[in-house]
């Protein structure tokens, strides 16, 4: 893409960090935190009285009750012991799933009852690899490649000029966007940790959005970054309890000292594997005893059979990005290699610079590519072929496999009694999917974000009847627009809306 040379800039930003018109921010840490606090105070992201504002008595009851009963829906628990149901109920109590079965009876005043007829109830989707700070530059390079476009324009031109306020706005819009499309948990790689203030801002955005997330601390640009040692401060400040929605990891860049630091502070490593030949680096880390079960490996390109087996033996988790790999030229997606080596991989979107980040897109792209590969091999006369992926397989990759990859499968990923209630309710009565003939197939093969009617995270309603709850959308949109324009101006980067 040639966005860096085109004219037609967007309208002038008027955000506080650029009021001097110089294109350079005078925002201090104190000024940024004050501005952020004012934003939250003036327009709380998740306020209690939103139901009264909306005039929706059902929503008000949902927010007031500790018990919620989703009644009479198609329930895909994705837990083999619980089972899936053509018609059943899900009882939520104090943020956790209490029962999943048909015909749960409750008294009229003891629970908020939601009529889920013609709805499909599933666990929340989990995207295990997002650079969410890039929410400011969504769809900016629709035809871009990893090299030279992404590395030149995103990594080396736009990202370095982000102020802490911009990182906050980018993560906030991404997190809210994820909730809107039914994704209740993400692994967020904070590749914008230019200063400790940037890290604080990105964590605060995740917290305020109300999404479940792994904040994977990553390097930033410029002389003020404190990567990787600042992870100790972050852990003390934000992650002193495991009983919270946002948890901590460390992105290590195949660097042995950084792996050692992750082991010292007791957090998982989140690691990209994209290169021509990464085998020796990975194998050396394993030989040094620095790879732990639960570490996450993304893309998995540039590794051989020996390294695949090593990852399996070490208890690694996989996050595959088939759609972005195919579109931006990272390499041939390794979905079949992962399956051949006994993995049940999770799915991830990477970023929104080029492609949509919803799980419906990711499931379909992965399903199509794996089936194409196997069917082409069949046409060539190969024998003993691997099985074709099914729509249920893809739903598992997008939910419970994602939970395992993020090390939160004890909490979420399936609809099972005792787990926290991260739940998505999908409309199955719209004309683009009606009549309903197969529940797994319609979710994986037919639906899109427009079918996401309600979203619960830890039992709290975050989306209801198609709209986010407690979010001043206009104010968030203005904040993000202003931050995006400020980044563009500082980077002297022009975009062409119609190009």
C-alpha positions in Angstrom: 0.0 0.0 0.0 1.2 3.5 -0.7 -0.7 5.3 2.1 2.5 7.1 3.2 2.7 9.0 -0.1 -0.9 9.9 -0.7 -2.6 13.2 0.1 -6.2 13.8 1.2 -5.6 13.8 4.9 -8.4 13.3 7.3 -10.0 16.1 9.3 -7.8 18.0 11.8 -7.5 16.4 15.2 -8.5 18.5 18.3 -7.4 16.1 21.0 -5.8 17.5 24.1 -2.4 16.0 23.3 -2.2 18.1 20.1 -3.8 21.4 21.1 -0.5 23.3 20.5 -0.8 22.4 16.8 2.8 21.4 16.6 2.2 17.8 15.9 4.2 16.8 19.0 2.6 16.0 22.3 3.2 17.9 25.5 1.2 15.3 27.4 2.9 14.4 30.7 2.1 11.3 32.7 0.1 13.4 35.2 -1.7 15.1 32.3 -2.5 11.9 30.6 -3.8 10.2 33.7 -5.9 13.3 34.5 -7.4 13.3 31.0 -8.2 9.6 31.2 -9.8 10.0 34.6 -11.9 12.8 33.3 -13.0 10.7 30.3 -14.1 7.9 32.7 -15.8 10.3 35.1 -17.6 12.2 32.4 -18.7 9.1 30.5 -18.2 5.9 32.5 -17.6 2.9 30.3 -19.7 0.5 32.4 -22.0 2.5 34.6 -24.8 0.9 36.7 -27.6 3.2 35.7 -27.4 2.5 32.0 -30.6 0.5 32.0 -32.6 3.5 33.3 -31.1 5.5 30.4 -32.1 2.9 27.9 -35.5 2.4 29.4 -35.1 -1.4 29.1 -36.7 -3.1 32.1 -35.3 -6.5 31.2 -31.8 -5.2 31.1 -32.3 -3.4 34.4 -33.4 -6.7 35.9 -30.4 -8.5 34.4 -28.0 -6.0 36.0 -29.7 -6.1 39.4 -30.0 -9.9 39.8 -27.3 -12.3 40.9 -29.2 -15.2 39.2 -29.8 -15.2 35.4 -31.6 -18.0 33.6 -31.2 -18.2 29.8 -34.3 -20.2 28.9 -35.1 -22.5 26.0 -32.2 -21.9 23.6 -30.1 -24.3 21.5 -27.1 -24.8 23.9 -23.7 -25.7 22.5 -21.7 -26.2 25.7 -18.7 -27.6 23.8 -18.0 -29.7 26.9 -18.3 -33.4 26.0 -19.4 -34.3 29.5 -22.1 -31.7 29.7 -23.2 -32.2 26.1 -25.0 -30.0 23.6 -28.8 -29.6 23.5 -31.4 -28.8 20.9 -33.3 -27.0 23.7 -32.0 -26.3 27.2 -31.4 -23.7 29.9 -28.3 -22.1 31.4 -28.5 -20.9 35.0 -25.9 -18.3 36.0 -25.4 -17.5 39.7 -23.0 -14.9 41.1 -21.2 -14.8 37.8 -20.7 -18.5 37.4 -22.5 -21.2 35.6 -24.7 -23.2 38.0 -26.6 -25.6 35.7 -26.9 -26.5 32.1 -29.8 -28.8 31.3 -33.4 -28.7 30.0 -36.3 -27.5 32.1 -34.5 -25.6 35.0 -37.2 -24.2 37.2 -36.8 -21.0 39.1 -39.3 -18.8 41.0 -40.4 -15.7 39.3 -38.6 -13.3 41.7 -35.4 -15.3 42.3 -33.8 -14.9 38.9 -33.9 -12.7 35.8 -35.3 -15.0 33.0 -34.2 -14.4 29.4 -36.3 -16.0 26.7 -33.7 -17.7 24.5 -36.1 -19.3 22.0 -34.6 -19.3 18.5 -31.2 -18.4 20.0 -28.0 -20.4 20.0 -26.0 -20.1 23.3 -22.3 -20.7 23.1 -19.2 -20.0 25.2 -17.6 -16.7 24.5 -15.0 -16.7 21.6 -11.3 -16.3 22.6 -8.8 -14.7 20.2 -5.3 -15.7 21.4 -3.2 -13.1 19.5 -4.1 -9.4 19.0 -2.0 -6.2 18.8 -4.9 -4.3 20.1 -3.2 -0.9 20.3 -3.5 -0.9 16.5 -7.3 -0.3 16.8 -6.5 3.3 15.8 -5.3 2.2 12.4 -7.9 -0.4 11.5 -8.3 -1.2 7.8 -5.6 1.3 6.9 -3.8 -1.1 4.5 -6.5 -3.4 3.0 -4.1 -4.7 0.4 -0.9 -4.6 2.4 1.8 -7.3 2.8 3.9 -8.1 5.9 6.9 -6.9 3.9 7.3 -4.1 3.0 4.0 -2.5 4.0 3.2 -3.6 7.5 6.8 -3.5 8.8 7.5 -0.1 7.1 4.2 1.7 7.9 2.8 0.2 11.1 5.9 -1.0 12.9 8.4 1.6 11.9 6.4 4.7 11.1 3.1 4.8 13.0 3.7 2.8 16.2 6.8 4.8 17.3 4.8 8.0 17.5 2.0 6.7 19.7 1.6 8.6 23.0 0.2 6.9 26.0 -3.2 8.4 25.3 -3.1 6.9 21.8 -2.2 3.4 23.1 -5.1 3.7 25.6 -7.6 4.7 22.8 -6.4 1.9 20.5 -6.7 -0.8 23.0 -10.1 0.5 24.2 -11.7 0.5 20.8 -10.2 -2.9 20.0 -11.5 -4.4 23.3 -15.0 -2.9 22.9 -15.0 -4.1 19.3 -14.1 -7.6 20.3 -17.0 -7.7 22.8 -19.3 -6.4 20.1 -18.5 -9.4 17.9 -18.8 -12.0 20.6 -15.1 -12.3 21.6 -15.1 -12.3 25.4 -11.3 -13.0 26.0 -8.1 -12.0 24.1 -4.4 -12.4 24.4 -3.2 -8.8 23.8 0.4 -8.3 22.8 1.4 -4.8 23.9 3.9 -4.0 21.2 3.6 -0.3 22.1 5.3 -0.2 25.5 7.4 2.9 24.7 7.3 4.0 28.4 5.8 2.6 31.6 3.0 5.1 31.1 2.1 3.4 27.8 1.9 0.0 29.6 -0.3 1.5 32.3 -2.6 3.0 29.7 -3.0 -0.2 27.8 -3.8 -2.2 30.9 -6.3 0.4 32.1 -8.1 0.3 28.7 -8.5 -3.5 29.0 -9.9 -3.1 32.6 -12.3 -0.4 31.6 -13.6 -2.2 28.6 -14.6 -5.2 30.8 -13.0 -7.8 28.6 -11.2 -10.9 29.8 -7.6 -10.5 28.6 -4.0 -11.7 29.0 -1.8 -8.6 28.8 1.4 -9.9 27.2 4.0 -7.3 28.0 6.1 -6.5 24.9 8.8 -4.1 23.9 8.3 -0.6 22.7 10.2 2.0 20.7 12.5 4.8 21.9 14.9 5.4 24.8 12.3 5.5 27.6 11.1 1.9 27.3 11.8 -0.3 30.3 11.2 -3.7 28.6 11.6 -6.3 29.9 12.3 -5.5 33.5 9.2 -3.3 34.0 7.2 -6.5 34.1 8.0 -6.7 37.8 6.4 -3.4 38.5 3.4 -4.3 36.3 3.0 -7.6 38.2 3.1 -5.8 41.6 0.7 -3.0 40.5 -1.9 -4.8 38.5 -1.6 -8.5 38.8 -1.3 -9.4 42.5 -4.4 -11.6 42.3 -5.3 -14.3 39.9 -9.0 -13.8 40.6 -9.4 -11.0 38.0 -10.3 -10.6 34.3 -6.9 -9.3 33.2 -3.8 -11.5 33.7 -0.1 -11.2 32.7 2.3 -12.8 30.3 5.6 -11.8 28.6 6.5 -11.7 24.9 10.1 -12.9 24.6 11.3 -12.7 21.0 13.2 -16.0 21.4 15.5 -14.2 23.8 16.9 -16.4 26.5 17.3 -13.7 29.2 13.7 -12.6 28.6 12.6 -16.2 28.9 14.5 -16.4 32.1 12.8 -13.3 33.4 9.4 -14.8 32.6 10.4 -17.9 34.6 11.5 -15.7 37.5 8.3 -13.8 37.8 6.2 -17.0 37.0 4.3 -15.9 33.9 3.8 -17.6 30.6 5.8 -16.6 27.5 3.9 -15.5 24.4 6.1 -16.0 21.3 5.8 -15.3 17.6 7.4 -17.9 15.3 7.7 -16.3 11.9 10.9 -16.7 10.0 12.9 -18.8 7.5 14.6 -21.1 10.0 13.9 -20.8 13.7 14.7 -24.3 14.7 18.0 -23.8 16.4 16.7 -20.9 18.5 13.7 -22.8 19.8 15.7 -26.0 20.4 18.4 -24.1 22.3 15.7 -22.6 24.6 14.3 -26.0 25.3 17.7 -27.4 26.0 18.4 -24.6 28.5 15.2 -25.6 30.3 13.5 -22.2 29.6 10.4 -23.5 27.9 7.5 -24.2 30.2 4.1 -25.9 29.7 1.5 -23.3 28.9 3.8 -21.0 26.8 2.1 -19.8 23.7 3.5 -20.0 20.1 2.0 -18.0 17.3 1.9 -18.6 13.5 4.4 -21.5 13.8 6.1 -20.7 10.5 9.8 -21.6 9.8 10.0 -24.7 12.0 10.7 -28.4 11.1 9.3 -31.7 12.3 11.8 -31.9 15.1 10.7 -28.5 16.5 7.1 -29.4 16.1 7.6 -32.5 18.3 9.6 -30.4 20.8 6.8 -27.9 21.1 4.4 -30.8 21.8 6.7 -32.4 24.3 7.2 -29.1 26.1 3.5 -28.6 26.6 3.3 -25.6 24.3 0.0 -24.0 23.2 -0.6 -22.9 19.7 -2.2 -19.8 18.2 -2.7 -20.0 14.4 -3.5 -17.0 12.2 -4.6 -18.6 8.9 -6.4 -15.6 7.5 -3.6 -13.1 8.1 -0.9 -15.5 7.0 -2.6 -16.1 3.7 -3.5 -12.5 3.1 -0.3 -10.7 4.2 2.3 -13.2 3.1 3.6 -14.5 6.4 3.7 -18.0 5.0 1.5 -21.0 4.4 -0.8 -21.6 7.4 0.4 -24.6 9.5 -3.0 -25.8 10.5 -2.4 -29.3 9.1 1.0 -29.6 10.6 -0.4 -28.6 14.0 -3.1 -31.3 13.7 -0.6 -33.9 12.5 1.5 -33.3 15.7 -1.5 -33.7 18.0 -2.4 -30.1 18.7 -5.9 -28.7 19.0 -4.8 -25.1 18.1 -6.5 -21.9 19.0 -7.3 -19.1 16.5 -6.2 -15.5 16.4 -6.6 -12.4 14.2 -3.3 -10.7 14.8 -4.5 -7.2 14.1 -7.2 -5.2 12.3 -4.9 -3.3 9.9 -5.9 -5.5 7.0 -8.7 -8.0 8.0 -11.7 -8.3 10.3 -11.0 -9.6 13.7 -14.2 -11.5 14.4 -14.1 -15.3 15.1 -16.6 -16.1 12.4 -14.0 -14.9 9.8 -11.2 -16.8 11.5 -13.2 -20.0 11.7 -14.3 -20.0 8.1 -10.8 -19.1 6.8 -9.2 -21.9 8.7 -11.9 -24.4 7.8 -11.7 -23.6 4.1 -7.9 -23.7 3.9 -7.5 -27.1 5.7 -10.2 -28.7 3.6 -8.7 -27.3 0.4 -5.3 -28.7 1.3 -6.7 -32.2 2.1 -9.0 -32.3 -0.9 -6.2 -31.2 -3.3 -4.1 -34.1 -2.0 -7.1 -36.5 -2.6 -7.4 -35.3 -6.2 -3.7 -36.1 -6.7 -4.3 -39.7 -5.6 -2.8 -39.6 -2.1 -4.0 -42.2 0.3 -4.4 -42.2 4.1 -5.3 -38.6 4.2 -6.1 -36.7 7.5 -9.7 -36.1 8.3 -11.4 -33.0 7.1 -12.1 -30.4 9.8 -15.7 -30.0 10.9 -17.7 -27.0 12.0 -17.6 -28.3 15.5 -13.8 -28.6 15.4 -13.7 -24.9 14.5 -16.0 -23.9 17.3 -13.8 -25.8 19.7 -10.7 -24.0 18.3 -12.5 -20.6 18.8 -13.5 -21.4 22.4 -12.1 -24.1 24.6 -8.8 -24.4 22.6 -8.4 -20.6 23.0 -9.0 -20.9 26.7 -6.3 -23.5 27.0 -3.9 -21.4 25.0 -4.5 -18.4 27.3 -4.2 -20.6 30.4 -7.8 -19.8 31.5 -9.5 -23.0 30.6 -10.2 -23.7 34.3 -12.3 -20.5 34.3 -13.9 -20.3 30.8 -14.1 -21.9 27.3 -17.1 -24.2 27.8 -20.5 -23.9 29.3 -19.9 -26.2 32.3 -21.1 -25.8 35.9 -18.5 -24.1 38.0 -17.0 -22.1 35.2 -17.3 -18.3 35.0 -20.2 -17.2 32.8 -18.6 -16.0 29.6 -21.5 -16.5 27.2 -22.6 -15.4 23.8 -26.2 -15.6 22.6 -26.7 -15.7 18.8 -29.8 -14.9 16.8 -30.8 -17.9 14.8 -34.2 -16.5 13.6 -32.8 -14.0 11.0 -33.7 -14.6 7.4 -30.0 -15.2 6.4 -29.8 -18.3 8.5 -33.4 -19.5 8.8 -34.5 -22.3 8.9 -32.1 -23.8 11.4 -30.9 -27.2 10.4 -27.6 -27.7 12.1 -26.5 -25.6 15.0 -22.7 -26.1 14.8 -22.7 -25.5 11.1 -24.8 -22.4 11.2 -22.5 -20.8 13.7 -19.2 -21.7 12.0 -20.3 -21.5 8.4 -23.1 -19.0 8.1 -23.2 -16.5 10.9 -21.4 -13.1 11.3 -21.1 -10.5 14.0 -24.6 -9.2 13.2 -26.0 -12.3 14.8 -24.4 -11.6 18.2 -27.3 -10.4 20.3 -26.0 -10.7 23.8 -22.6 -11.1 25.5 -21.9 -11.9 29.2 -18.5 -11.8 30.7 -18.2 -13.3 34.2 -22.0 -13.1 34.4 -22.2 -9.4 33.7 -24.1 -8.3 30.6 -21.8 -6.5 28.2 -24.0 -6.5 25.1 -27.7 -6.7 25.1 -30.2 -6.8 22.2 -27.4 -5.9 19.8 -25.9 -2.9 21.6 -23.0 -2.6 24.0 -24.1 -1.9 27.6 -22.8 1.1 29.5 -20.6 2.5 26.7 -20.9 6.0 25.5 -20.2 5.1 21.9 -20.2 8.6 20.5 -17.6 9.7 23.1 -15.4 6.7 22.6 -15.6 7.2 18.8 -14.5 10.9 19.2 -11.7 10.0 21.5 -10.4 7.3 19.0 -10.8 9.5 16.0 -8.8 12.3 17.6 -6.1 9.9 18.7 -5.9 8.4 15.3 -5.6 11.8 13.6 -2.9 12.9 16.1 -0.8 9.7 15.3 -1.2 10.4 11.6 -0.1 14.0 11.9 3.0 13.2 14.1 4.1 10.5 11.6 3.4 12.7 8.6 1.3 9.8 7.3 -1.4 10.5 4.8 -4.3 8.2 4.1 -6.7 8.1 1.2 -10.2 7.2 2.2 -11.1 6.1 -1.3 -7.7 4.7 -2.4 
